[in-house]
Amino acid sequence: MSGDKFFKCHTHGIPYPKGCVCPACDASRMPRTAESDIPSLHETNSGSLQRIADATEAMAHNYQQLIDERDRFQRDSWAAQRRGECLERSNAGLRGHITRLKREAAHE
């Protein structure tokens, strides 16, 4: 077994192929009936719903952190834009002042 093709389950210590789910963990999510090893439709659906819920929880884990980060970037962007506009106006005023001084120096 190569280390790059298999994972080891943290719960059960069972190796399983990359891209698959640990068989013991997967089996524990889908209880079997006493009559047979084939799960019923209800069991299959509940196992699927559990996996969907786990995936949704994993996606939503950092959701608030992402929202806070987005809001911070928006505030920083708006502040930088306002600062840039302020500097543009200041530069325009200073250019006008320099032009006035040059004209006064030329007329003297």
C-alpha positions as CSV (number, residue, x, y, z in Angstrom):
1,M,0.0,0.0,0.0
2,S,1.5,3.3,-1.1
3,G,1.0,6.3,1.1
4,D,-0.2,8.5,-1.7
5,K,-3.0,6.1,-2.9
6,F,-4.5,5.3,0.5
7,F,-5.8,7.3,3.5
8,K,-6.0,5.9,7.1
9,C,-9.3,6.5,8.9
10,H,-8.7,8.6,12.0
11,T,-11.6,6.9,13.9
12,H,-11.0,3.2,13.0
13,G,-7.4,3.1,11.7
14,I,-8.6,1.3,8.5
15,P,-6.8,2.2,5.2
16,Y,-9.1,3.0,2.3
17,P,-8.5,4.3,-1.2
18,K,-8.0,8.0,-1.9
19,G,-11.3,9.6,-2.9
20,C,-13.5,7.1,-1.0
21,V,-15.1,7.1,2.4
22,C,-13.9,4.8,5.2
23,P,-16.0,1.7,4.9
24,A,-16.4,1.4,8.7
25,C,-17.5,5.1,9.0
26,D,-19.9,4.7,6.0
27,A,-21.4,1.5,7.4
28,S,-21.9,3.1,10.8
29,R,-24.0,5.8,9.1
30,M,-26.2,3.3,7.4
31,P,-27.7,0.7,9.8
32,R,-28.5,-2.7,8.3
33,T,-31.7,-4.6,8.8
34,A,-31.7,-7.9,10.7
35,E,-33.2,-9.7,7.7
36,S,-30.5,-8.9,5.1
37,D,-27.4,-6.8,4.4
38,I,-29.3,-4.8,1.7
39,P,-30.3,-1.4,3.2
40,S,-34.0,-0.4,2.9
41,L,-34.9,2.7,0.9
42,H,-35.5,4.6,4.2
43,E,-32.0,3.7,5.5
44,T,-30.4,4.6,2.1
45,N,-32.2,8.0,2.2
46,S,-31.3,8.7,5.8
47,G,-27.6,7.8,5.1
48,S,-27.6,10.1,2.0
49,L,-29.2,12.9,4.0
50,Q,-26.6,12.5,6.8
51,R,-23.8,12.8,4.2
52,I,-25.5,15.9,2.7
53,A,-25.9,17.4,6.2
54,D,-22.2,16.7,6.9
55,A,-21.1,18.4,3.7
56,T,-23.4,21.4,4.3
57,E,-22.0,21.8,7.8
58,A,-18.4,21.6,6.5
59,M,-19.2,24.3,3.9
60,A,-20.9,26.6,6.4
61,H,-18.1,26.2,9.0
62,N,-16.3,29.4,8.0
63,Y,-19.3,31.3,6.5
64,Q,-19.4,34.0,9.2
65,Q,-15.6,34.5,8.9
66,L,-15.9,34.9,5.2
67,I,-18.7,37.5,5.6
68,D,-16.6,39.4,8.1
69,E,-13.5,39.3,5.8
70,R,-15.6,40.5,2.8
71,D,-17.0,43.4,4.8
72,R,-13.5,44.4,6.0
73,F,-12.2,44.3,2.4
74,Q,-15.2,46.5,1.3
75,R,-14.5,49.0,4.0
76,D,-10.8,49.1,3.2
77,S,-11.6,49.5,-0.5
78,W,-14.0,52.4,0.1
79,A,-11.6,54.1,2.4
80,A,-8.8,53.8,-0.2
81,Q,-11.1,55.1,-2.9
82,R,-12.1,58.1,-0.7
83,R,-8.4,58.8,0.1
84,G,-7.5,58.6,-3.6
85,E,-10.2,61.1,-4.5
86,C,-9.0,63.4,-1.7
87,L,-5.5,63.2,-3.0
88,E,-6.6,63.9,-6.6
89,R,-8.4,67.1,-5.5
90,S,-5.4,68.1,-3.4
91,N,-3.0,67.6,-6.4
92,A,-5.3,69.5,-8.6
93,G,-5.3,72.4,-6.2
94,L,-1.5,72.3,-5.8
95,R,-1.1,72.3,-9.7
96,G,-3.3,75.4,-9.8
97,H,-1.3,77.1,-7.1
98,I,2.0,76.2,-9.0
99,T,0.6,77.6,-12.2
100,R,-0.5,80.8,-10.5
101,L,3.0,81.2,-8.9
102,K,4.7,80.6,-12.4
103,R,2.4,83.2,-13.9
104,E,3.2,85.7,-11.2
105,A,6.9,85.0,-11.6
106,A,6.8,85.5,-15.3
107,H,5.0,88.9,-15.0
108,E,7.5,90.3,-12.5
